[in-house]
Amino acid sequence: MTTRAIYPARRAVEHAVTVPGVRPVRLFAVLWPLWQVEITANVYDEQAYEIIDRFLVRAIAEGGIDGRDELIAFYCLQPSLVDRCLAFLTVIGHLTTDHGRLRLTELGLRSARAGVRYTLKESRQKLLFERYTGRPLPRRHYHGSVTVLPTPDVPEDMLADRTRFLPLYAATAFHPRMVDALAARPDRADYNLPGQLRGIGGGAAQDAYLPVYLIETDNRDLLAYTAIGAERDAFLEAVCRDVPAIHARIDAENRQDPRDLWTEWLAGTKLGAGQPRRLANGVWRVTLTPAAFSGPPKLPLSRVGSFQLRKHHFLQLWCDDAELRGRAVKERALAMARSHEVETQADLMGRIDALASQLEVTGPTIAQLRSYAKSNRLHDHLAHLDDLG
């Protein structure tokens, strides 16, 4: 299980507010219950034939030469060398002897036809199953950026934005037939079970927890976000639609008036005057002066256009100064260039375009980012930007 920091809740909110026809109202950080099962299986490893082995196999398979002495005579080889090769082919399951006659096994024949030496080895692999329905998780959930925890206790150093996660509970029991059912599926590779594995056996199921952000809309639908990517998690959203208990758990949380919540919050800050208001898309926003984004004890520039989270609600922090918002995009874009998820300049530009649209400014070019980094002596950020392919 990875110990990578959990990606921040603000990223989920930033995407949810851009979904057409959706009015997000509350966010819930939850730990989704999973089963993690370590399976054992057999897999055929492809190896190159040793030269003598290859000729002996061809003589048996294609030439019909099925005797030790005949092989020695045919190739004019030392008997000890032929004996060692035949013994090795027998040990790896390619050859058998029947009343003194040599026969290729099914594995031996398969190898001869393919021109490679297949050897059987044991493989161990972990599979994840969703606990409400017993469905296997798609392969995208095994990516290195996805955090899966062994307990519902989240280490402090993994909380990128101090979000507190609420564990969900599913009373269903694990059964080995879930592994058998997955193994029988023709699309099992899409669920992290490669088709070349054979003789699959499942071990005991261990508890596991997936950090998930559920965003409730004004019509009580749930959007699901995990670290599989910038888009929504369609797999978990389908589970939400099928499992009323998840909606019931969300509905049980107290609802508050957003205006009162954010007015109280603003009164306790040093951000200056500002009145929370609800936009046409349902998002709450407060417009602050440029002075509010001047760093500690106020907000850093990177928070312009981002969201403040409080008691399951979110508020967009805004400034009418377009030049300030443009600088904020550059600051955040340079920070993105340092992310392990961004591998190319094309990846970065796609993220910049989305961010610039959110902040209602024109996105910078790579050349403009370089110039900004040099002017502000952000040499480390510049180095990461130049490293992108």
N, C-alpha and C positions, 0 to 999 in steps of 0.2 A: 504494500500500500504506500502511495506517495505521501510525502509530507509537504508538498508545495502549498504556498499560501492560497487561501480561498479567494477567488476573485471577488471584487467589491460589489455590493448590492447596487451601487449607483449605475453600474454598467447595465444591469437588467432594466432599471427604470429608464435609462436613456434610450434603450431600444423600444420599450413598451410604449412610450409616449409618441413614437413615430409610426406605430401600426395603424393603418387606415381603418376608420370606422370603430376604433376601440377607445374607450374612455377609462383609463386605469385610475383606481382610487386608493388602493391600499397594497402594501407589500408585506409578505410574511416569509421570513427566513426559516426554513425547516430542514431537519435532517431526515431524509427519506430512508425508511428501513429496507435493507437488502439482505439477501443471503449470499455469502461468498463460498463457493465450493471448489476445492482443489480436486481435479480429476487426474487420473492416470490413463494413458493411451499408448498405443503402439504407432510408430511412424516409420516410414521407410526413408532411410537416408541414402541419397544418391552419391556414389563414389565412382571414381575411374577404375576400370579393371587394371590389374597388373598384367603385363604383356603375356606371360605364360598362361595365367588363368584364362585370359580372353581366348587364346588359341585352343585351350583344352575344352572350354565351353562350346566353342563353335564346332569343334570336331564331333562332340557328342550331339549337339542340337541339329547341325546341318549335315554332318557327314555320316551320322549313324554309327560312329565308332563308340562302342559302349564297354570296352574292356581296358583294363590298366595296361596290359602288355601291348595291346594294339596301339594305344596312344603313345607309348614309349617308342615303339617301332615306327609309327607314322611320322613323328617329329624328330626322331633320333636324339632323344633327350636322356639325361641321366635318370635312372629309376628313382633315386632318392629325391630329386627335384620334383618329379611327377607325383610321388607319394606325398610330399609336403603340400603341394598345390591342391591335390584331391582332398587331403585331410582338412585343409583350410576351407574349401568350398563346402565340405560336409558340415563343419562347425557353424558356418554362417547360414546354413539352411538352404543352400543352392543345390546340393547334390545328395543322393542317397544310393545305397547299394542293395540290389535285390538279386540274391543267388549269384553273387559275383559279377552281376551286370550293373553298369553305372546308369543312373536315371536322374535327369534334372527334375527338381521339384517345381511346383507352380511358381515359386519365387525365382528359381533359377531360370525357368523359361521366360518369365516376364522380364528379367534382367537381360537375357540374351536378345530378346526382341528389341528392347530399348537401347541396347548398346552401353548400358551403365550397370554398375554393380549395386543393387539394392541391399541394404542391410537393415535389419529390424532393430529399433532402439526404443526405449521407453521415454515418453514425454510426459511432463507434468504441466498443467495449465489451470488457471483460475477462471471460473465463470461467475457471473453476477446475475442474480434473479431478483426481480421486484417482488416484495413480500405481500402486497395486497392481492395480486392476481396470479403470482407465480410465473409471470412472463420473463423470459431472458432479456437482458439489456442488450441493445444494439452495440455493434463494435465501436461506435464513436465514443461510447462511455468508458472505453479502456485507454483512451488517449492520455498521454503523460500530463496534459494540462488539467485533467479531471482529478479532483481530490476525493478519495474514498477513505473513510475513517473506520477503525475497528471498534470504537465505542462512541456514545453520544457526547463524550466530553471533548470539546474542541480546544486544543492548546491555544493559549493567548497569542503566540507568535504566528499562528496561521490566520488570524483575523485581520485582514488588510484594512478594514474600516471599523473595527470593534463591533461588528454586527453580532447580535446574540441569536443563536439558532434554537428553535423549538423542535424537540424530537417528536416525530409522528409514531404512532403505535399501530401495528397490525398483528392480530391474534392468530393468523393462519400458521399452519405447521409445514415444514419442509418435507418433501417426499422424494426419494431417489428417482421416481418415474419422471420427474421434471427434467432431469439430465437425459434420461432415455428418450423422452419426447423431443428434446432439442436435437439429439444425435440422429433421430430419424427424419429430421426436416431437410428438404433439398436445399434450402437457403441458409443452412446453419452457419456457413462462413460469415454471413452478415451479422451473426451474434457471437463472433469471436471463437467459433469452433471450426477449425479448418477441415475441409473435406477429406484430406489425406490421412487423418487420424483414424485408427481402427482399434477395436477392443477397448472401448471407452468404459472406464469404471469411475464412479463418483465416490468421493469421500464424505466426511461429515460436513454439514453446513455450519459456517461461522457467521455471527452477526456482523453486519457492515452498514455504514450510513453514508448517504450521498447528500452533500449540501445542495439545497435547491432553493430558489427564490420563486414563490408563488405570488403572482400579482393579480389581485381581484379587480374586476371591471365593474362598471356601474350596473350591469345587468347580472352580476354574480357569477360570471364566467371566471375561469382561472387560466392565466398564462403561466407557463413554466419555463424557468431559465436555469441552466446548469453551465458548467465550463466547457461544454462540447463545442461552443462557438458563439458568435455574436447573435445568431438567430435563436428563436424559441426552441424548446425541447419538445418536439411533436410526440415522442413516445410517452413522456410523463403527462402531457396534456390529455392524451387518449385515456390514460389510466384515471386521471381526475374525472373525466366525463363518465367513466364506468363505475366509479366508487363513490357513492354518496357520503360515506364516512369522512372523506377528506373535506368536502364542502361543509359538513356539519362541524368539523373541528375549526374551520375558519370562521364560520358564522358564530361560534361560541365566544369569539373575542369581542370585547366591548367596542362599540363604535363611538367615535367622538366627532364633534363639530370641527372641521378643519380650520375654519376661520378663528375660532376661539383658541385652538391648539397653537396655531402659528402666531397669533397676536401675543399670546403669553410667552412664547419662545423668544420673539423679537424683543419684548420688553426686558428680558433678562440678558440680552447681548449688548455689545458696544458697537453695533453696526449702523447706528443712526436711524433716522425716520424711514418708515416703509410700511405700506399697507398690503396685507395679503389679498390677492384677488384670484378668482377662478377664470381661466381662459376658456375659449370656446370649445377646446378639445377636452375640457374637464380637469386640466392640470392646474394646480395652484402655483402662483408665482408672486415673488416680492421683488420690486425694483429698488435697488440700492444705488447710492452715489459711488463714483469711482474710488472715493476715499475708503469705502468699506472693504476694498480688495487691495489693501496695502500691506498685508502680511501681519504677523503676530503683533498685538493680540487680536487683530482682525483676520479677515479671510485672505488666503493666498490668491494670487491672480488666477491660478488654475481652477478655482472654484466658480468662476464666472460661467453661468449657463448650466452648472451642474446642480445636483439635488441634495438637499438636506433631508435626512431621514429622522423621524421621531414618532414613536408609538404607532408603528405600522403605516404612517402617512409620509408623504414626500412633498417637498416644496422646492420649486426652481428658484435659484438665486440669480437675479438678472441685473443688468446695468444697461442703460440706454446709450452709453458711449460705445459706438461701433468700433472705434480705434482700439479701445480697451479689450473688447471681445476678440478682435483680430489678434492682438498680442497673446490673449489667453489660448487661442487655437494653436499658435506657434509653440507656446510653452508645452502644451499637452501633446502636440505632435512630436516634439523632440523627446518627450518622455516615452511615447509609444515606440519610438525607434529603438529603445533599450529593451523592449519586451521580447521574450523568447518566442512569442507567438507571431511576431512580425519578422519575416525572413527576407523579404525583398522590398524594393522601393514601390513596386506595384501594390503590395499588401498595405504599405504605409499610406499611399495615396488614397486607397479605398477607404481607410479609416478616417483620413483627414477630410475627405469629401463629406462623409456622414456627420462628422463633428462640426464642420463649417456650416452645414445646413442647419444643424441644431442651434448654433449660435447666430445664425442669420447674417453671415459674412461670407466673403469670397475666400476660399481656401488658399493657402500659400503653396508655391512651387517648391521643389527640392532646393533650387538655387536660393530662394528667399529664406528657407529654413537654415541653410548653411550661413547665409549672411547674418541672420538673427543670432545664431549660435556664436559666431565670431565676435559680433558686436557686444554681446553680453558675457563673453568669456566662458561660454559653456563648452569647454574643450572636450570633456568626457562625452557629452551628448553628441558633439560633432563627430567624434571618432566612431560612435555606434551608427550614426547616420551614414558615414562613408563606408562602413562595413557591409551595408545592405547591398544585395546583388541587384 
